[in-house]
């Protein structure tokens, strides 16, 4: 409940969001926040863990109608993944700006923590990749390359663009439909 209330505020206000604002958004008192979390940093870490978990976007992808034409399914994939990437990027930026820099640990515990984090990221990426493959695989015969390669290309482009990057310097971002057309015209038979 607290994390769910904090995430949109972090995305909107960045690191300047206060625990009082979060408490009000959650409909609780500020001291209640500190019963659940020892400090703001712990709350921010919980928010980061929540948005980094691909379970919600995977469920959204699983709900894509397999009877839709390939382009429409691809647009649904792009929309879902780009929304997740934008939210994750906003929260990562807020957490990074709010947290004091940590000295890099070289001890075994630090190495173990990094290894667990890397394994967690790799697992999340693999699960998301598999979900995209599942949405597209019924059209494998219509693609010039493997569905796995198409999923990799789409995820690579969408996660880069989904963070809100504007490569051209103007406000005309690449739409989901335009990106789907670009991908399909490059890989469809």
ChimeraX attribute file (.defattr): number of C-alpha atoms within 10 A of each C-alpha:
attribute: neighborCount
match mode: 1-to-1
recipient: residues
	/A:1	10
	/A:2	21
	/A:3	21
	/A:4	15
	/A:5	17
	/A:6	25
	/A:7	24
	/A:8	17
	/A:9	20
	/A:10	23
	/A:11	19
	/A:12	15
	/A:13	14
	/A:14	20
	/A:15	20
	/A:16	12
	/A:17	17
	/A:18	16
	/A:19	19
	/A:20	14
	/A:21	15
	/A:22	23
	/A:23	21
	/A:24	15
	/A:25	17
	/A:26	17
	/A:27	12
	/A:28	14
	/A:29	15
	/A:30	16
	/A:31	12
	/A:32	11
	/A:33	20
	/A:34	15
	/A:35	9
	/A:36	11
	/A:37	16
	/A:38	10
	/A:39	12
	/A:40	16
	/A:41	14
	/A:42	13
	/A:43	20
	/A:44	24
	/A:45	16
	/A:46	18
	/A:47	23
	/A:48	22
	/A:49	14
	/A:50	17
	/A:51	22
	/A:52	21
	/A:53	18
	/A:54	20
	/A:55	14
	/A:56	14
	/A:57	20
	/A:58	20
	/A:59	12
	/A:60	15
	/A:61	23
	/A:62	15
	/A:63	11
	/A:64	16
	/A:65	12
	/A:66	16
	/A:67	9
	/A:68	11
	/A:69	11
	/A:70	19
	/A:71	15
	/A:72	17
	/A:73	20
	/A:74	25
	/A:75	18
	/A:76	22
	/A:77	28
	/A:78	25
	/A:79	18
	/A:80	19
	/A:81	24
	/A:82	23
	/A:83	18
	/A:84	22
	/A:85	23
	/A:86	20
	/A:87	22
	/A:88	24
	/A:89	21
	/A:90	24
	/A:91	30
	/A:92	23
	/A:93	16
	/A:94	23
	/A:95	20
	/A:96	15
	/A:97	13
	/A:98	16
	/A:99	13
	/A:100	9
	/A:101	8
	/A:102	6
	/A:103	6
	/A:104	8
	/A:105	11
	/A:106	9
	/A:107	8
	/A:108	9
	/A:109	10
	/A:110	12
	/A:111	13
	/A:112	12
	/A:113	12
	/A:114	13
	/A:115	12
	/A:116	12
	/A:117	12
	/A:118	12
	/A:119	12
	/A:120	14
	/A:121	15
	/A:122	12
	/A:123	14
	/A:124	17
	/A:125	16
	/A:126	13
	/A:127	15
	/A:128	22
	/A:129	19
	/A:130	17
	/A:131	21
	/A:132	26
	/A:133	20
	/A:134	17
	/A:135	22
	/A:136	22
	/A:137	19
	/A:138	13
	/A:139	13
	/A:140	16
	/A:141	12
	/A:142	15
	/A:143	17
	/A:144	13
	/A:145	14
	/A:146	15
	/A:147	23
	/A:148	17
	/A:149	13
	/A:150	23
	/A:151	23
	/A:152	16
	/A:153	12
	/A:154	21
	/A:155	22
	/A:156	12
	/A:157	15
	/A:158	25
	/A:159	20
	/A:160	16
	/A:161	17
	/A:162	25
	/A:163	17
	/A:164	17
	/A:165	13
	/A:166	14
	/A:167	11
	/A:168	8
	/A:169	8
	/A:170	7
	/A:171	9
	/A:172	9
	/A:173	15
	/A:174	14
	/A:175	12
	/A:176	19
	/A:177	16
	/A:178	12
	/A:179	17
	/A:180	22
	/A:181	16
	/A:182	11
	/A:183	17
	/A:184	18
	/A:185	11
	/A:186	13
	/A:187	16
	/A:188	14
	/A:189	10
